[in-house]
């Protein structure tokens, strides 16, 4: 986000968790693993009062006798069933305490509820007085309108049955499974069904309903998804904005093609881009990217925003951080892959300028200086959407790319994605894949850049030994970082050599430069292109 025709056998593999990342047990509610949400929602023709009927299919470990569902107290729970039998389930402190009797490890829990929605599902009239409904769940706001295990560690598939006024277009995750028009008390209604067959976190389970018009992006060929399916893209906008389409959305095909080459096949059944209501500039809902509706009348949607949210379909949606403190695995990836789109479409100069701008921002940022990227002490989840998760996370990937090279870096990205697709990860899962392709230890790199605040601040000097013809750097660090330091040496004859020097994570280090010199070099400069995330001073 930015702040402001499947065979039954293949489908079974996805839902049951064939990818290795699916093997990681949910951490939010140990012993409970939600497999599917079957969501029935009735939207009125006015106002924000909804009717909900949700069945949760789950597996539980031996000895687990209760399920805790997240649902705000403002909504009224009318009935809870377990295995088709009505049970007493207290609804207090924004949770439903559901008793799980019996010995079966697979259980179905049904919750029937209603009430006025105040968050999570954004219900409002637009500037022309038309009612609209848009899900906006990040980080844990699905509980504002859906009974769920509302945490990224417990991903599930989701089916939608959405009843809305017949003149409204309804879009949700996955592929459309059909519609059914009917009339009640003279009012024309339509039930629209959608099905997302890949497990996704609750924060990207959404619906959209409004006077939306669909514009299909025409491409010479389709994108082939993770099961060989043809993936099409479309744009949904308010009628008055359709006239300028496709506009910037001509970029969506090339963006997906680039990321498919760098990462792997697109993970979902379709990709829709929607004018919406969201507290963010864009929100990466699985197979449905929501953009701030205010960007459309002025044609202010940028291809960088599209690239950022599209990258999230792989990173964040398909491969999801298991704990909130590792959200850089979502936002840092989206930031860096948007920069790779810049490189692809505008060239190396624009790419380097974008990364240089990020570096400048990081060196002067208070959050970067005082808090680590993996910030396990931050309890305000929205506060995790900061410079650390976005820009520093993206820059860490940039440094890894520069240090390891294209082959090792993208080889690791592809295996990281393939091995954890539709599952959950922590930062060390990425480290392991990078170590495999690069054949080097990156534990120090990950610890220093992700688990401590600030940036490197080495003081560096050098000395020439005329007797041996050698040059050595002297490096002093208060907070010791292991550095891959670019060095440019201009020798006495004016010949320029570019070197890469490894500085150990010591408070005081003497690092000899390779080669011999007949005379004292004219000059030595450190990180001349300004690519290291460091403030370098001279001794």
PLY file of the C-alpha trace (Angstrom):
ply
format ascii 1.0
element vertex 539
property float x
property float y
property float z
element edge 537
property int vertex1
property int vertex2
end_header
0.00 0.00 0.00
0.94 3.62 -0.26
-0.07 5.78 2.81
-2.66 8.73 1.85
-10.26 -23.13 -15.32
-8.47 -24.89 -12.51
-8.47 -28.64 -12.07
-9.74 -30.02 -8.78
-6.41 -31.71 -8.12
-4.37 -28.54 -8.60
-6.82 -26.48 -6.58
-6.58 -29.00 -3.76
-2.80 -28.58 -3.70
-3.11 -24.84 -3.26
-5.79 -24.89 -0.58
-4.11 -27.63 1.44
-0.81 -25.78 1.41
1.56 -27.38 -1.06
3.96 -24.45 -0.87
6.46 -24.80 1.96
5.43 -21.49 3.47
1.99 -22.91 4.19
3.60 -25.33 6.63
4.23 -22.53 9.12
1.63 -22.69 11.88
-0.43 -19.55 12.55
0.97 -17.70 15.55
-1.93 -15.41 16.50
-4.13 -18.18 17.88
-2.02 -21.33 18.34
-3.81 -24.56 17.51
-6.33 -22.84 15.21
-5.88 -22.77 11.43
-8.70 -21.17 9.43
-8.98 -22.74 5.98
-11.86 -20.80 4.42
-14.33 -17.98 4.99
-17.74 -18.23 3.28
-19.01 -14.67 3.55
-22.59 -13.58 2.95
-23.11 -9.80 3.14
-26.26 -7.83 2.40
-25.71 -4.15 1.59
-28.62 -1.72 1.88
-29.56 0.86 -0.73
-28.77 3.57 1.82
-26.75 3.81 5.01
-24.15 1.55 6.56
-26.31 -1.09 8.27
-25.26 -4.52 6.98
-26.48 -8.09 7.41
-23.72 -10.70 7.74
-23.71 -14.49 7.59
-20.21 -15.96 7.70
-19.14 -19.60 7.97
-15.56 -20.25 9.04
-14.03 -23.63 8.13
-11.07 -24.41 10.37
-8.75 -27.09 11.62
-7.79 -27.32 15.27
-5.05 -29.14 17.10
-5.77 -31.79 19.71
-6.93 -30.27 22.99
-8.08 -26.95 21.52
-11.58 -26.41 22.91
-12.25 -22.75 22.03
-12.04 -20.41 19.06
-11.66 -16.67 19.44
-13.04 -14.65 16.56
-12.35 -10.94 16.19
-15.49 -8.84 15.72
-16.16 -5.40 17.18
-18.77 -5.10 19.91
-20.67 -2.47 17.89
-22.05 -5.23 15.67
-24.83 -7.49 16.93
-24.20 -11.24 16.96
-27.58 -12.91 16.46
-26.55 -16.55 16.31
-23.43 -18.74 16.48
-23.44 -22.34 15.28
-20.77 -25.02 15.56
-21.25 -27.95 13.21
-24.82 -26.82 12.58
-25.73 -26.63 16.29
-26.48 -23.33 18.02
-24.05 -22.61 20.87
-23.63 -19.93 23.51
-20.71 -17.75 22.47
-20.10 -14.56 24.49
-19.39 -11.46 22.41
-17.39 -9.06 24.58
-14.19 -7.03 24.27
-14.46 -7.12 20.47
-14.19 -10.92 20.35
-16.53 -13.90 20.10
-15.60 -16.78 22.41
-16.76 -19.92 20.57
-16.77 -23.33 22.32
-15.54 -26.16 20.09
-17.13 -29.32 21.43
-16.51 -32.78 19.99
-13.38 -34.49 18.80
-13.25 -33.59 15.09
-10.19 -31.69 13.99
-12.16 -30.00 11.17
-14.92 -27.66 12.37
-17.39 -25.26 10.74
-18.45 -22.20 12.74
-21.27 -19.97 11.52
-21.85 -16.41 12.75
-25.01 -14.47 11.86
-24.80 -10.78 12.73
-25.85 -7.28 11.75
-25.26 -3.65 12.62
-23.89 -0.29 11.56
-20.35 -0.45 10.19
-18.10 2.40 11.24
-14.72 1.26 9.88
-13.12 -1.47 7.76
-15.93 -1.33 5.21
-16.02 2.28 4.05
-19.66 3.16 3.41
-20.39 6.62 2.10
-21.96 8.77 -0.57
-19.60 10.05 -3.23
-19.53 13.61 -4.53
-22.54 12.90 -6.75
-24.60 11.42 -3.90
-24.19 7.78 -4.90
-23.77 5.15 -2.17
-20.54 3.12 -2.33
-19.00 0.33 -0.23
-15.28 -0.47 -0.22
-13.39 -2.83 2.10
-10.33 -1.21 3.68
-8.96 -3.70 6.20
-5.28 -2.98 6.79
-3.87 -3.71 9.29
-6.44 -5.45 11.54
-9.68 -3.71 10.59
-11.40 -6.72 9.01
-12.89 -7.24 12.49
-14.81 -4.02 12.00
-17.23 -5.82 9.67
-16.21 -9.49 9.40
-15.83 -12.17 12.12
-12.32 -13.47 11.47
-9.06 -14.58 12.99
-7.71 -11.17 12.09
-3.95 -11.69 11.79
-1.61 -12.21 8.81
-0.24 -15.49 10.17
-3.58 -17.24 9.50
-4.30 -17.05 5.77
-7.41 -18.59 4.25
-9.41 -18.80 1.05
-12.61 -16.77 0.83
-15.95 -16.99 -0.96
-18.28 -14.00 -1.26
-22.08 -13.84 -1.61
-22.88 -10.14 -1.81
-26.44 -8.85 -2.09
-26.68 -5.25 -3.25
-29.00 -2.96 -5.21
-29.17 -4.29 -8.77
-27.72 -1.13 -10.30
-24.49 -1.48 -8.31
-21.42 -3.27 -9.67
-19.91 -5.67 -7.13
-16.26 -6.81 -7.26
-14.39 -8.98 -4.77
-11.31 -11.19 -4.50
-10.69 -13.93 -7.04
-12.91 -14.77 -9.97
-16.62 -14.16 -10.37
-18.72 -17.27 -9.77
-22.10 -15.96 -10.93
-24.93 -13.53 -10.29
-28.62 -13.92 -9.39
-31.13 -11.06 -9.78
-34.27 -11.02 -7.62
-36.83 -8.61 -6.22
-37.83 -8.00 -2.59
-40.73 -5.63 -1.74
-40.42 -4.07 -5.17
-36.69 -3.45 -4.88
-34.46 -4.95 -7.54
-31.49 -6.70 -5.99
-28.63 -8.85 -7.23
-26.56 -11.48 -5.48
-23.00 -11.56 -6.83
-20.64 -14.40 -5.99
-16.83 -14.29 -6.09
-14.32 -16.95 -5.07
-10.67 -16.50 -4.07
-9.17 -20.00 -4.18
-5.74 -18.95 -2.90
-5.21 -18.39 0.83
-4.82 -14.69 1.61
-4.50 -12.65 4.83
-7.65 -11.04 6.16
-6.30 -7.55 5.55
-6.68 -8.04 1.77
-10.13 -9.75 1.85
-12.40 -7.06 0.43
-15.44 -6.24 -1.62
-16.30 -3.18 -3.68
-19.83 -2.07 -4.58
-20.84 1.08 -6.38
-21.82 2.60 -9.73
-18.59 1.27 -11.23
-17.95 0.75 -14.93
-15.48 -1.87 -16.14
-12.79 -1.20 -18.72
-10.82 -4.26 -19.89
-7.13 -3.78 -20.62
-6.45 -5.17 -24.06
-3.20 -7.07 -24.52
-1.88 -9.23 -27.34
-1.61 -12.19 -24.99
-2.72 -13.00 -21.48
-0.46 -13.38 -18.49
-0.17 -16.99 -17.41
-0.74 -17.44 -13.70
0.70 -19.89 -11.22
-1.48 -22.76 -12.48
-1.28 -21.84 -16.15
-4.53 -19.86 -16.08
-4.98 -16.80 -18.25
-4.88 -13.69 -16.06
-6.69 -10.64 -17.42
-6.57 -7.08 -16.07
-9.35 -4.52 -15.91
-10.07 -1.09 -14.46
-13.26 -0.14 -12.59
-14.11 3.55 -12.33
-17.03 5.87 -11.78
-18.82 6.50 -15.10
-17.56 10.07 -15.45
-13.92 8.89 -15.35
-14.22 6.20 -18.01
-13.61 8.63 -20.86
-9.87 8.96 -20.22
-9.15 5.25 -19.88
-6.86 3.45 -20.40
-4.48 6.36 -19.82
-1.80 5.44 -17.29
-3.33 1.97 -16.99
-1.69 1.07 -20.30
1.30 0.36 -18.04
-0.37 -2.47 -16.14
0.46 -5.14 -18.70
4.18 -4.33 -18.94
4.40 -4.02 -15.14
3.00 -7.51 -14.60
5.21 -8.89 -17.39
8.33 -7.42 -15.77
7.51 -8.79 -12.34
6.66 -12.20 -13.78
10.17 -12.33 -15.26
11.84 -11.16 -12.05
9.74 -13.13 -9.53
7.44 -15.79 -10.96
3.92 -16.26 -12.37
1.15 -13.96 -11.22
-0.49 -15.58 -8.16
-4.21 -14.81 -8.59
-7.10 -15.38 -10.98
-7.36 -11.80 -12.21
-6.09 -8.32 -11.44
-8.59 -5.49 -11.14
-7.67 -1.84 -10.54
-10.47 0.08 -8.81
-11.34 3.67 -8.07
-12.32 3.39 -4.44
-12.53 4.85 -0.97
-9.44 4.02 1.10
-7.39 5.77 3.76
-4.30 4.95 1.68
-3.13 6.23 -1.70
-3.38 2.64 -2.85
-4.17 -0.67 -1.17
-2.91 -4.00 -2.47
-6.03 -6.15 -1.89
-5.46 -9.58 -3.43
-6.46 -9.51 -7.12
-8.20 -6.13 -6.46
-6.00 -3.05 -6.09
-7.92 -0.14 -4.57
-6.74 3.39 -5.38
-7.79 6.61 -3.69
-10.81 7.77 -5.67
-9.68 11.40 -5.54
-6.80 10.57 -7.91
-9.11 9.74 -10.82
-10.95 12.98 -11.70
-7.57 14.72 -12.14
-5.90 11.70 -13.78
-3.34 11.70 -10.95
-2.73 7.96 -10.75
0.98 7.39 -11.50
2.61 4.29 -12.91
4.93 4.17 -9.89
1.91 3.76 -7.61
0.53 1.04 -9.89
3.90 -0.75 -9.86
4.13 -0.53 -6.06
0.66 -2.00 -5.48
1.11 -4.62 -8.20
4.37 -5.83 -6.64
2.38 -6.44 -3.45
0.39 -9.15 -5.23
3.53 -11.27 -4.96
4.99 -9.73 -1.79
2.50 -9.17 1.01
-0.46 -10.96 -0.55
0.97 -14.27 -1.87
4.05 -14.26 0.41
2.88 -12.68 3.66
4.80 -11.51 6.73
3.86 -13.85 9.60
4.30 -11.12 12.21
3.53 -7.42 11.86
7.07 -6.42 12.82
8.33 -7.96 9.55
6.07 -5.77 7.38
9.15 -4.58 5.45
8.87 -7.93 3.61
5.77 -6.39 2.09
6.42 -2.64 1.89
10.18 -2.75 1.31
9.71 -5.19 -1.57
6.98 -3.05 -3.13
9.20 0.04 -2.82
12.20 -1.62 -4.46
10.28 -3.36 -7.23
8.62 -0.06 -8.10
12.15 1.31 -8.50
13.01 -1.64 -10.75
10.00 -0.66 -12.86
11.48 2.85 -13.05
14.76 1.34 -14.29
12.95 -0.77 -16.87
10.79 2.01 -18.29
12.97 5.14 -17.76
16.54 3.81 -17.65
19.44 3.45 -15.26
19.78 7.17 -14.61
16.21 7.50 -13.35
16.64 4.36 -11.24
19.83 5.64 -9.61
18.22 9.01 -9.00
15.24 7.36 -7.32
17.48 5.30 -5.05
19.66 8.34 -4.29
16.57 10.26 -3.23
15.58 7.43 -0.91
19.10 7.34 0.55
19.05 11.08 1.26
15.70 10.72 2.99
16.94 7.83 5.13
20.08 9.61 6.30
18.00 12.43 7.76
15.01 10.51 9.08
14.23 10.41 12.80
12.40 7.07 12.71
15.35 5.44 10.95
17.72 6.90 13.53
15.76 5.70 16.54
13.93 2.48 15.64
14.88 -0.77 13.84
13.19 -2.05 10.70
12.03 -5.21 12.51
10.31 -3.29 15.29
8.80 -5.85 17.66
8.15 -3.27 20.39
5.83 -1.09 18.27
2.24 -1.88 19.26
0.57 0.80 17.13
0.34 -1.13 13.87
-0.31 1.89 11.66
2.92 3.38 13.00
4.78 0.53 11.28
3.94 2.18 7.96
7.01 4.37 8.19
10.31 5.15 6.50
11.85 1.98 7.90
9.33 -0.39 6.37
9.13 1.37 3.03
12.29 3.26 2.13
14.87 1.54 4.34
13.41 -1.87 3.56
13.61 -1.06 -0.14
17.14 0.28 0.19
18.27 -2.86 2.01
17.12 -4.87 -1.01
19.00 -2.43 -3.25
22.21 -2.95 -1.27
21.75 -6.72 -1.40
21.23 -6.49 -5.15
24.39 -4.41 -5.57
26.44 -6.70 -3.32
25.29 -10.06 -4.69
24.70 -9.24 -8.36
21.77 -10.00 -10.63
22.13 -13.78 -10.79
22.33 -14.47 -7.05
19.84 -11.77 -6.09
17.05 -12.61 -8.52
17.74 -16.33 -8.21
17.05 -15.99 -4.49
13.97 -13.82 -5.05
12.50 -16.44 -7.37
13.17 -19.34 -4.98
11.95 -17.30 -1.97
8.69 -16.64 -3.79
8.28 -20.17 -5.17
8.99 -21.87 -1.84
6.69 -19.60 0.20
3.91 -18.82 -2.30
0.52 -18.59 -0.54
2.26 -19.00 2.81
3.82 -16.83 5.50
7.42 -15.87 6.19
9.81 -14.09 8.51
12.90 -12.17 7.46
15.24 -15.11 7.96
13.33 -17.06 5.29
14.58 -14.47 2.80
18.09 -14.58 4.24
18.31 -18.35 3.80
17.41 -18.12 0.11
19.92 -15.33 -0.49
22.64 -17.35 1.26
21.91 -20.37 -0.93
22.36 -18.50 -4.20
25.25 -16.27 -3.09
27.15 -18.96 -1.11
27.91 -16.46 1.64
26.69 -15.77 5.13
24.34 -12.81 5.41
23.48 -13.11 9.09
25.54 -10.05 10.02
24.05 -8.07 7.13
20.47 -8.85 8.22
21.18 -8.21 11.89
22.85 -4.83 11.41
20.45 -3.39 8.84
17.16 -4.84 10.14
17.54 -5.29 13.88
19.29 -2.10 14.98
18.30 1.52 14.41
20.30 3.99 12.39
22.82 3.71 9.60
26.52 3.03 9.39
28.78 5.93 10.45
32.37 4.93 9.76
35.29 7.32 10.08
37.91 6.30 7.50
41.50 7.27 6.89
44.38 5.72 4.95
48.11 5.40 5.09
50.82 4.55 2.54
53.80 2.38 3.51
56.62 3.35 1.12
58.81 0.43 2.16
56.21 -2.25 1.29
54.31 -0.21 -1.32
51.07 -1.00 0.43
48.04 1.09 1.31
45.77 0.34 4.26
42.52 1.85 5.39
41.89 2.61 9.03
38.19 2.39 9.94
36.68 3.51 13.24
33.03 2.76 14.09
31.06 3.38 17.26
28.33 1.00 16.09
30.24 -1.59 14.13
28.86 -2.56 10.72
30.26 -5.08 8.27
30.57 -3.10 5.05
31.16 -3.80 1.38
32.96 -0.50 0.78
33.50 0.82 -2.76
36.88 2.54 -2.95
38.38 4.58 -5.80
42.16 4.96 -5.80
43.92 7.50 -8.00
47.61 6.53 -8.00
50.62 8.80 -8.39
50.46 8.56 -12.19
46.76 9.47 -12.27
45.50 5.97 -13.00
42.11 5.32 -11.42
41.25 1.94 -9.88
37.89 0.89 -8.49
38.01 -1.62 -5.64
35.53 -3.33 -3.35
36.84 -3.65 0.19
35.27 -5.69 2.95
35.30 -3.88 6.28
34.78 -6.14 9.32
32.21 -5.36 12.00
34.86 -4.09 14.44
35.11 -0.83 16.33
38.65 -0.38 14.96
39.87 -2.12 11.82
42.91 -1.91 9.57
42.04 -3.10 6.06
44.83 -3.47 3.46
44.00 -2.61 -0.12
44.94 -5.17 -2.76
48.00 -4.50 -4.95
51.24 -2.56 -4.62
51.94 1.11 -5.29
55.25 2.58 -6.36
54.40 5.91 -4.77
51.82 7.45 -2.53
48.42 7.65 -4.29
47.12 11.07 -5.15
43.73 10.40 -3.57
41.41 7.76 -2.20
37.66 8.21 -2.06
35.06 6.03 -0.36
31.67 5.12 -1.80
32.01 7.82 -4.49
28.60 7.06 -5.99
26.89 7.39 -2.60
25.26 3.96 -2.68
26.01 2.81 0.86
23.54 3.62 3.58
26.24 5.35 5.56
27.54 8.71 6.74
31.26 8.54 6.07
33.67 10.97 7.70
37.41 11.17 7.23
39.97 10.50 9.91
0 1
1 2
2 3
4 5
5 6
6 7
7 8
8 9
9 10
10 11
11 12
12 13
13 14
14 15
15 16
16 17
17 18
18 19
19 20
20 21
21 22
22 23
23 24
24 25
25 26
26 27
27 28
28 29
29 30
30 31
31 32
32 33
33 34
34 35
35 36
36 37
37 38
38 39
39 40
40 41
41 42
42 43
43 44
44 45
45 46
46 47
47 48
48 49
49 50
50 51
51 52
52 53
53 54
54 55
55 56
56 57
57 58
58 59
59 60
60 61
61 62
62 63
63 64
64 65
65 66
66 67
67 68
68 69
69 70
70 71
71 72
72 73
73 74
74 75
75 76
76 77
77 78
78 79
79 80
80 81
81 82
82 83
83 84
84 85
85 86
86 87
87 88
88 89
89 90
90 91
91 92
92 93
93 94
94 95
95 96
96 97
97 98
98 99
99 100
100 101
101 102
102 103
103 104
104 105
105 106
106 107
107 108
108 109
109 110
110 111
111 112
112 113
113 114
114 115
115 116
116 117
117 118
118 119
119 120
120 121
121 122
122 123
123 124
124 125
125 126
126 127
127 128
128 129
129 130
130 131
131 132
132 133
133 134
134 135
135 136
136 137
137 138
138 139
139 140
140 141
141 142
142 143
143 144
144 145
145 146
146 147
147 148
148 149
149 150
150 151
151 152
152 153
153 154
154 155
155 156
156 157
157 158
158 159
159 160
160 161
161 162
162 163
163 164
164 165
165 166
166 167
167 168
168 169
169 170
170 171
171 172
172 173
173 174
174 175
175 176
176 177
177 178
178 179
179 180
180 181
181 182
182 183
183 184
184 185
185 186
186 187
187 188
188 189
189 190
190 191
191 192
192 193
193 194
194 195
195 196
196 197
197 198
198 199
199 200
200 201
201 202
202 203
203 204
204 205
205 206
206 207
207 208
208 209
209 210
210 211
211 212
212 213
213 214
214 215
215 216
216 217
217 218
218 219
219 220
220 221
221 222
222 223
223 224
224 225
225 226
226 227
227 228
228 229
229 230
230 231
231 232
232 233
233 234
234 235
235 236
236 237
237 238
238 239
239 240
240 241
241 242
242 243
243 244
244 245
245 246
246 247
247 248
248 249
249 250
250 251
251 252
252 253
253 254
254 255
255 256
256 257
257 258
258 259
259 260
260 261
261 262
262 263
263 264
264 265
265 266
266 267
267 268
268 269
269 270
270 271
271 272
272 273
273 274
274 275
275 276
276 277
277 278
278 279
279 280
280 281
281 282
282 283
283 284
284 285
285 286
286 287
287 288
288 289
289 290
290 291
291 292
292 293
293 294
294 295
295 296
296 297
297 298
298 299
299 300
300 301
301 302
302 303
303 304
304 305
305 306
306 307
307 308
308 309
309 310
310 311
311 312
312 313
313 314
314 315
315 316
316 317
317 318
318 319
319 320
320 321
321 322
322 323
323 324
324 325
325 326
326 327
327 328
328 329
329 330
330 331
331 332
332 333
333 334
334 335
335 336
336 337
337 338
338 339
339 340
340 341
341 342
342 343
343 344
344 345
345 346
346 347
347 348
348 349
349 350
350 351
351 352
352 353
353 354
354 355
355 356
356 357
357 358
358 359
359 360
360 361
361 362
362 363
363 364
364 365
365 366
366 367
367 368
368 369
369 370
370 371
371 372
372 373
373 374
374 375
375 376
376 377
377 378
378 379
379 380
380 381
381 382
382 383
383 384
384 385
385 386
386 387
387 388
388 389
389 390
390 391
391 392
392 393
393 394
394 395
395 396
396 397
397 398
398 399
399 400
400 401
401 402
402 403
403 404
404 405
405 406
406 407
407 408
408 409
409 410
410 411
411 412
412 413
413 414
414 415
415 416
416 417
417 418
418 419
419 420
420 421
421 422
422 423
423 424
424 425
425 426
426 427
427 428
428 429
429 430
430 431
431 432
432 433
433 434
434 435
435 436
436 437
437 438
438 439
439 440
440 441
441 442
442 443
443 444
444 445
445 446
446 447
447 448
448 449
449 450
450 451
451 452
452 453
453 454
454 455
455 456
456 457
457 458
458 459
459 460
460 461
461 462
462 463
463 464
464 465
465 466
466 467
467 468
468 469
469 470
470 471
471 472
472 473
473 474
474 475
475 476
476 477
477 478
478 479
479 480
480 481
481 482
482 483
483 484
484 485
485 486
486 487
487 488
488 489
489 490
490 491
491 492
492 493
493 494
494 495
495 496
496 497
497 498
498 499
499 500
500 501
501 502
502 503
503 504
504 505
505 506
506 507
507 508
508 509
509 510
510 511
511 512
512 513
513 514
514 515
515 516
516 517
517 518
518 519
519 520
520 521
521 522
522 523
523 524
524 525
525 526
526 527
527 528
528 529
529 530
530 531
531 532
532 533
533 534
534 535
535 536
536 537
537 538
